[in-house]
Amino acid sequence: MKQNATDSAFLVQEGAENAEKQPDLKQDSDEEDFLPPEPEPAKKHPFQCEICDKILCNKQTLKVHALVHEDPTKRETFRCEICEGIFKSRVALRYHLKTQHVPENERKKLPCPTCGRIFKSDEGRK
C-alpha cells in the first residue's frame, strides 16, 4: 500500500500522542532489576591451604604443604647420608635418593636409535 505525505504526517502525530499517554519506562523500572546477581562466595575445598589458598589432593599433602609457611628454624629437616644434602621433607629426600644415588646396576640405559647417546628416561630420549 502506498503512503502519501498526509498519511506519514498522521502516523508521526499518532505516534507522538501515544508516546505521551504511555508511562516513562525509565522512571518506573527499578535499577536493581538490571544489576547482575552478586557472585556467591567461593566454596572452600576440603584440602585448601588456609594461608595461600593452594588446593592439595589429600590431607597428608596439605599437612606437608603447611610446613612451607612455618618458620624455617623450627622446621624438621632430612639429611642425605650419602652426600649430606639437606631436604625439607622425607618425600624430597626419597626423591633425591631415587634420582641421584641409584646404584649403577639399577640405572636405566636407554640408547637413542638415531645418535647413540645414552639417556636415563624415555622423556630425556625424546
Secondary structure, DSSP 4 states (H G I P E B T S, - for coil): ----HHHHHHHHHHHHHHHHHS--HHHHS-GGGGSPPPPPPPPPPTTB-TTT--B-SSHHHHHHHHGGGS-TTTS--EE-TTT--EESSHHHHHHHHHHHS--GGGS--EE-TTT--EESSHHHH-
